[in-house]
Amino acid sequence: MISELVEFSRTGEYFETDFELGKLIRFIYGLSILEYQLFEEILILNNPTSQYLKERLKRKNIGLINKALRHLSDLGLIDRKKVSIEDRTGFHYTYSTRPLGEIKQLIKGRVDNWYNRTIAKIDNLESYYQNKFELVPLEE
């Protein structure tokens, strides 16, 4: 993901063209491809289980699915609900996204934080280079 942004920035394209929202969400949250795929699926589906998501994404390892879901939950992008299984003892978890209004605010907050940190670094450009390198005067 970062390499894609670096490549775009080398040509100046990243700031001159429209970007994919999914790439922005992946970047600001540091999501893996799997985590973003799960996030999209949960946005579309109605309370899927991890097993259903595993099958839908054609993955073999349920552990990786559960780890990715836990990360999305820790970030506040999805909610997990424990559901009892009818006619049997046991339960499973279903997943849903936060309401879209909340997700928009979370994303905007992350973008605002990134923007403010970036502007602060630009504003402190002189001190960055003075601290990073000992400035050597040019010989005449």
ABEGO torsion letter per residue (X at the ends): XAAAAAAAAAAGAAAABBBBAAAAAAAAAGBBAAAAAAAAAAAABBGBBAAAAAAAAGBABAAAAAAAAAAAAAAGABBBBBBBBBGBBEBBBBBBBBBAAAAAAAAAAAAAAAAAAAAAAAAAAAAAAAAABBBBBBBX
